[in-house]
Amino acid sequence: MTAVVVAQDELRLTANPLQRAGAYAMAALAKAGHPHAVTSDQFQRVIRTMIGDLVAASTVVKGSAGWYLKGLSYTLWPNCALHYKSKCTPAGIATWRSAPPVEEWPDAPCSLCGRPACAWYGNVDIPMGASVEHRNTTAPDHQGTPLCFPCVSSFHALPYVFTAGGGLLYGVHSWDEEFMARATRSAVPANRRNMALRRDLKRGGGFFAVEFAALRALRWWDRRITAGVQAIQFSNNTRDMKFHVEDMGQPLAEWLRSTASDSGRRIGFRYLAQSQASAKVPGLRMLAWRAFHQPAQIPARATGWIRDQISESGRIPAAVPHLAPLVRTYLTEVLHVLEKDVGHVTTVARRIADVVTTNDDKSLKKFVVATRRPNDLKSWLRSEIAGWARKRPADTASDPFISVAQWRVLFDAGNSSWSARELLFVAVFEELCTRGATVEATDETTTDDDFKTLDTNDLEES
């Protein structure tokens, strides 16, 4: 039995994202680099810290400083000791948050890690981990879910890693262990400040708070991310349970991270954010939302923004030399345009650059307008094919304006043709800028206020 008791002081990571997030929060509170590195003494110290925070919150009046944790308890731990006068005492809270005596443990394994469970638990302790159709209420004649003490304590630690706002808790999860540890260490200090200050639980953190939190965490990360990122929102309130997870794949997560670490991409990223803005939502927030919900729309919005700029002025905006190469990397690294298709598209882009360079500004504008719809681009290319046959330079006499294979890539390759046409658009402008095309000198990058905090790091020393 001694070995069993010792095991109840050891954090383990399981397949449950919420348990994992809580375990990382406990590691951050213990100032350990990883949940597996948390010692028995550190584990017990963290338990005492979390109990102390609850005791401090138990006597706070609603709306005053320190209310955050008690207010959050209605969302996270319905019917817990904080909500009953008879149990809302230091002793009652300590009993709730301590492991039961060994002799009272059920003869059942922990449903998450397989170690001996210390008790049966329900929604007073366990957040919902499925859709609303699978409410985490204990069925009649069912004792609950068996959990060991470290696993249930990981759920208790969620307020330190997930932020409350707008009636929900939201936070970030990833299967990349190093990234998860860093993101958690950054979130814990901010949430502890929320517990100490007069934080309004109704405030939702701005548009698309959880997606923006994920974007911010990615741009803090300074090495390659090896897994995707999940944006999690949930409420365990008995009256309005919710659980929602959005996934971002590893290629997009790594690309977004690179826009902060790669000096050549940072300027283009500001223009990219500007191109994503809607009438009500700032560009960075919309970019974060699209990264989870409409990733294919990110390059489309960027190229559409460039088209609008050129259609209005007839000139190439200053954003193009920075934004066009960035969109190219998105299409190749995230949407995976094939290398052979990139070669075909780049060759056609050079031909088009020859045409729009040697003529007046109207030719550029006509090309831009034609790229709005596939049939218009086909008509424009057909007219240029005829002109190229009559006027092509002598040194390109054996090369067509566009080959059959190149035409098929742009128009007859199913869904991949859309990416190829977007790539063609930016490749033309990359070529023009390489040749010294004049760009607008007065164009400005975004003044989005979110940029002031996007790369601000609240990381505490661990």
FENFEN-V764967 format. One line per field, one symbol per residue. ss: DSSP state (H for helix, E for strand, - for the rest). phi: phi as a letter, one per 20 degrees, with the letter a starting at -180 (. if undefined). Layout:
ss=???
phi=???
This chain:
ss=-HHHHHH---------HHHHHHHHHHHHH-----HHH--HHHHHHHHHHHHHHHHHHH--------HHHHHHHHHH----HHH------HHHHHHH-----HHH----E------E--EEE-----------------------EEE-HHHHHHHHHHHH--EEE--EEEEEEE--HHHHHHHHHHHHHHHHHHHH------------HHHHHHHHHHHH--------EEEEEEE------EEEEEEE-HHHHHHHHHHHH-HHHHHHHHHHHHHH------HHHHHHHHHHH---HHHHHHHHHHHHHHHHH--E---HHHHHHHHHHHHHH-----HHHHHHHHHHHHHHHHHHHH--HHHHHHHHHH---HHHHHHHHHHHHHHHHHH--HHH-------HHHHHHHH----HHHHHHHHHHHHHHHHHHH----E-----------HHHH--------
phi=.fffffffddfcedeegffffffffffffeldfbgfefffffgfffgfffffffffffdfegnegnfgffffffeecfmeffecgfdecgffffffedffggfeffebeffddnfgfeaeccffcdffcbfffdfedffgmdepdfceffffffffegfeddeermncdcadcbeffffffffffffffffffgfedeeefffennglfffffffffffefdbgedbfcdddcbcdfgebfbbbcdddffgfgffffffdeeffdffffffgfffefdfddfgffffffffedbgfffffffffffgfffffdmdefffgfefgfffgfffeedelfffffgffffffffffffffeedfffffffffffffcgfffgfffffffffffedffffdgedffbefffffffccdmfffffffffggfffffffffengfdfeefdffdgffffdgdfdefefd
